Amino acid sequence: TEVEHWARLGRMVGGIAHQFRNPLSSIGGYAHRLRKGTSSPAGKSYLDQITGEVRRLESILERVEEYARFSAPVYRRENIRDILHSAVERVSDQARKDGIPLQIKEDPPAGDWHAFGDGDLPRKSFVHLLENSLEAVRSMPAKKRKPIQITLAEVGETLRIVISDPGE
């Protein structure tokens, strides 16, 4: 049946992710230790790139695992603004560690910005967009980094949500 198929897929993906996560943790840990012991700017830059790529691969693994665990949506009345704010909160610690400001600008909507749906799905989408923005800004030299802008604005009968970053 389809349920059994997804259960098998989930177990397989979990096993593969575990096999990849162990060496990635080692690589990231060794790069972090080497960075502490080196004074070479070029060496530090290479080690920063290694740890950044390890984080990127770990994020890809999380997304693959998330896809394998995808379940049927649970519909309920959801506040779109709350969903976006919880996504921003979820990535804010990493943004702070990376020294990348997240700026939220809200034009106060006049309407009731609730929707009937599964709030976890757009929340995950917002988190992925924000993680992509963090990755784009993180790859820039520190002096060229600018904040990631998150804008909510009412446009007619629509709530517009824009996430923009200065990365490529």
N, C-alpha and C positions, 0 to 999 in steps of 0.2 A: 504494500500500500504506500501511498504518498507519505504518510506519517513515519512509517518505518524507513523510507528512503531518506527523509530529512534527518532522522535520528542517526542513521549510519553516517551520513555526510557530516553531521556535527561532530561525531566521535572521531572520524578520520581527520577533519580539519583541526580539532583539538590536539590530536597526536602530532600532526605535522607542525603546528604552531609551537608546541612544546619542544620539539626537536630543533627548531630554528631559534627559539628564544634563548636556550642555554648558551650556544656559541655567541649570540648577539650580546648577551649580558657580559660574557667574558671579554669580548672585544671592547665593549664600552667601558668596562671596569679597568682594563689594562690601559686604554687610551687616557682615561681620567688620571690614573697614577702617573703615567709618563708625562702628562701635561704639568703636573705638580713639580716634577723633577727637572723640567727643561727650562732654560732661560732664553732659548732661541725664538725670536718672533715667528720665523718661518715654521719652526717645529710646532709651536703652539697653534699656529694657524692650521697646519695639517691635522693635528690632533683634534682641534675644534671641528674640522670638517668630518673626521671619522666619527666623532660622537654625534654630530648632527645627522649623519647618514644612518647610524645605529638607531637613533630616535625615529627617523623616517621609516625604517624597516619595521620597527616595533609597532608603529602606527598602522602600517599596511597590514601586519598580522592581526591587529585588533579589529580592523575593518573586515577582513576575511572571516574571522571568527564571528563577528557580529552578523554578517550575512548568513552564515550557516545556522545561527540561532534565531533568525528572523521568524517571528510568530505572527499569528493573525492579529490585526489591529483591534484595539479596544476603544470603541467610540464613546466619547463623553464631551460635555461642554468644556472648552479650553479657552484660556485667555492668551492671545497671541503675544502680547507684550511680556507676560510672565514666562512664556516658553522661551522667548529670545533672551531674556535676562538670565534664566537658568543656564542656557547654553554659554553665555558670556562668563558666568560664574564658574562654569566647569573648566574653562580654559584660562581663567585669570591667574591662577598660581603659576602656570608655565610661562605665561606672558610676563609676569613680574620677574621670574627667574631669568628670563631672556632680556629683560630691560626694554620690553616693547609695550608702550602704553596702549590701552584699549579705551577709545573715547566713544561714548554713547551720546547721541544728540536726538532728542525727541521733540517733535512739534506735537503738542498735545492734541490727540485726536478727539473730535467731538462725538464720534460714534462709539458704540459698544463693540470693542474689538475682540469678540468671542467667536469661536467657530466650533462646529460639531465635528469632532474627529479624534484621532489618536495623537495626542501631543508629543509622544515620544518620537514619532517619525519626523516631524519638522525640527524638533530639538536636535536629533542626531544630524540632520542636514545642516543646521546652523553650526553645530560643533565642528563638523567636517570642513565647512567653509572657513570657519575661524582658524582651525588647525592649518589649513592650506595657506591662509594669510600669514600666520605666524611663521610657517616654513619659508615663505617668500621673503619676509622681512628679515628673518634670522640669517638668510644667506647673503644679506647685504653687509657692507662694512658698517661698523657701529656708528660712525659719524654721519652716515647717510640715512640712518633709520628714522622713520617718522611713524606717528601713531597709526594704528588700525582704526578706521572710522566706521562706526555702526550707526546708521541713521534710520529712524522711523518717522514717516510722514504720512499724513492723510492726503490723498489725492483723489478728489471726488468721493466716490463710494469705495475706494480701495485704500488699503494700508500698504504703503511701499516700505520695504525693508531693504536697505543697501548696506553691504559690507564691502569696504574698499581698503586697499593697502597700497603702499608705494613700491611694492616688489614688481618683478617682471611678470 
